């Protein structure tokens, strides 16, 4: 789409207000924006920044940008190792207490480098306990990924697979205005609680690259 030259400054102003953007420069040729070069800090994923730029320009200027034209270079803090997503999340521990008909669950997971704990509380009934365990597990994952509201616990059920008891968990993954249902399972080996955590992590680990 061709863009009037006077609109370039406004687009640059829009880009400069995007979270994580340090500076932005437009390459303009034959009446069209051919490239947008972004310098960003290391606090956000480049894909998130690109999506925000696309959305902001579309909403405020009515111009649909091709994400392939937007390049992002990130500043890495001095002496800091580049951030990367863990290969898998692993179960570390669970604790719980029940009082006055209520239960509180605390789940701890790790990503191979650091441990993260989160809790969930609610009525102390069996089906709800398993749901709370899954919820606490997902909250711990979101702590690690520095996200919020991306992962939502769905159904948690005991099932039978080839004469073996198992826990099946569904997780709703919300990413880039898209929702996907993830499924994880784990055989029950004497402990429903631990199996629920492992089933929840099984669902997440299958699609870990989409969690931002």
C-alpha positions in Angstrom: 0.0 0.0 0.0 1.3 3.5 -0.9 1.7 5.9 1.9 1.9 9.7 1.8 5.2 11.0 3.0 3.5 13.2 5.6 2.1 10.0 7.2 5.6 8.6 7.8 6.3 10.8 10.9 3.0 9.7 12.4 3.8 6.1 11.8 7.2 6.5 13.4 5.5 8.2 16.4 3.1 5.2 16.7 6.0 2.8 16.6 8.0 4.7 19.3 5.2 4.2 21.7 5.2 0.4 21.5 6.4 -1.2 24.6 9.9 -2.4 24.3 10.8 -0.2 21.3 13.9 2.0 21.7 13.8 3.5 18.2 12.4 2.8 14.8 13.3 3.8 11.3 11.3 3.5 8.1 12.7 2.8 4.6 10.5 4.5 2.1 10.7 3.9 -1.7 8.4 4.6 -4.7 5.6 5.6 -2.4 5.7 2.5 -0.3 7.2 1.4 3.1 9.7 -1.3 2.1 11.2 -1.9 5.6 10.8 -0.9 9.2 13.9 -1.3 11.3 13.3 -1.6 15.0 15.8 -1.3 17.9 14.3 -2.9 21.0 15.3 -3.7 24.5 15.5 -7.3 25.7 12.4 -7.3 27.9 9.9 -8.5 25.3 9.9 -11.2 22.6 10.5 -9.8 19.1 7.4 -11.5 17.7 5.3 -9.7 20.3 6.8 -6.4 19.3 6.2 -7.1 15.6 2.5 -8.0 16.3 2.0 -4.9 18.3 3.4 -2.7 15.5 1.2 -4.4 12.9 -1.9 -3.9 15.1 -1.1 -0.3 16.0 -0.5 0.8 12.5 -3.6 -1.0 11.2 -5.9 0.5 13.9 -4.5 4.0 13.9 -3.6 4.5 10.3 -5.7 1.9 8.5 -2.5 0.5 6.9 -1.9 -3.3 6.8 1.8 -4.0 7.2 3.5 -7.2 6.1 5.3 -8.6 9.2 8.2 -9.7 6.9 9.0 -6.0 6.4 9.6 -5.5 10.1 13.0 -6.4 11.5 13.8 -6.2 15.2 17.3 -5.9 16.6 17.5 -6.3 20.4 19.9 -4.8 22.9 21.3 -7.4 25.3 22.2 -6.1 28.8 26.0 -6.2 29.3 27.3 -9.5 30.7 23.8 -11.0 30.4 23.2 -14.3 28.6 20.6 -14.2 25.9 17.2 -15.3 27.2 15.8 -18.5 25.8 12.8 -20.7 26.5 13.4 -23.9 28.4 13.1 -27.2 26.6 10.7 -28.6 29.2 9.1 -27.9 32.5 9.6 -30.5 35.3 7.7 -31.3 38.5 9.6 -30.6 41.7 7.2 -30.6 44.6 3.6 -30.1 45.8 2.3 -29.2 49.2 -1.3 -28.7 50.4 -3.4 -28.0 53.4 -7.1 -28.3 54.2 -9.0 -26.2 56.7 -12.7 -25.3 57.2 -13.7 -27.0 54.0 -11.1 -25.1 51.9 -7.8 -26.4 50.5 -4.7 -24.6 49.4 -2.3 -26.1 46.9 1.3 -25.0 46.3 3.1 -26.4 43.2 6.8 -26.0 42.4 8.3 -26.7 39.0 11.6 -26.0 37.4 13.0 -25.2 34.0 16.4 -26.7 34.5 17.8 -23.5 35.9 15.4 -22.1 38.5 12.4 -23.2 40.5 9.0 -21.4 40.4 6.1 -21.9 42.9 2.5 -20.9 42.7 -0.6 -21.6 44.7 -4.4 -22.0 44.2 -7.2 -22.3 46.7 -10.8 -23.3 46.8 -13.4 -25.8 48.1 -11.9 -29.0 49.4 -13.6 -31.6 47.2 -11.8 -34.2 45.2 -12.5 -33.0 41.6 -11.8 -29.4 42.6 -8.6 -30.4 44.2 -7.3 -31.8 41.0 -8.4 -28.7 39.1 -6.6 -26.5 41.7 -3.5 -28.5 41.2 -3.6 -27.9 37.5 -4.3 -24.2 37.9 -1.4 -23.8 40.3 0.9 -25.7 37.9 0.0 -23.4 35.1 0.5 -20.3 37.3 4.0 -21.5 38.0 4.7 -21.9 34.3 3.4 -18.4 33.6 5.8 -17.1 36.3 8.7 -18.7 34.5 7.6 -17.3 31.1 6.7 -13.9 32.6 3.2 -14.1 31.1 -0.3 -13.8 32.5 -3.6 -15.1 31.3 -2.0 -17.2 28.6 -2.7 -20.6 30.1 -6.1 -21.5 31.6 -6.9 -24.9 33.2 -9.8 -26.8 31.5 -11.0 -30.3 32.4 -9.2 -32.7 34.7 -10.4 -36.3 34.6 -9.4 -39.7 35.7 -9.5 -42.1 32.7 -8.6 -45.7 31.9 -6.0 -46.4 29.1 -5.3 -50.0 28.3 -6.4 -51.1 31.7 -4.2 -48.5 33.3 -5.5 -45.5 35.3 -4.4 -42.1 34.2 -5.1 -38.4 34.5 -6.1 -36.4 31.4 -5.9 -32.6 31.5 -7.0 -30.0 29.0 -5.3 -26.6 28.9 -6.6 -23.5 27.0 -3.7 -21.7 25.4 -4.4 -18.1 24.3 -1.8 -16.7 21.9 -2.0 -13.8 19.4 -5.8 -13.6 19.5 -5.9 -17.4 18.9 -7.1 -20.1 21.3 -6.0 -23.7 21.2 -6.9 -26.6 23.5 -3.9 -28.6 24.6 -4.2 -32.2 26.0 -1.8 -33.9 28.4 -1.9 -37.3 30.1 0.0 -39.1 32.8 -0.4 -42.6 34.3 -1.3 -42.7 37.9 1.5 -44.3 39.9 0.0 -44.1 43.4 -0.5 -40.3 43.6 -3.3 -38.5 41.8 -1.9 -35.1 42.8 1.5 -35.7 41.2 0.0 -37.3 38.2 -2.2 -34.2 37.7 0.9 -32.0 37.7 2.7 -34.3 35.3 -0.4 -34.4 32.9 -0.6 -30.6 33.0 3.1 -30.2 32.2 2.7 -32.8 29.5 0.1 -30.6 27.8 2.3 -27.5 28.1 5.5 -29.1 27.0 4.0 -30.2 23.8 3.5 -26.6 22.7 6.0 -24.7 24.7 7.3 -22.7 21.7 3.9 -20.9 21.5 3.9 -19.6 25.0 5.1 -16.0 25.2 
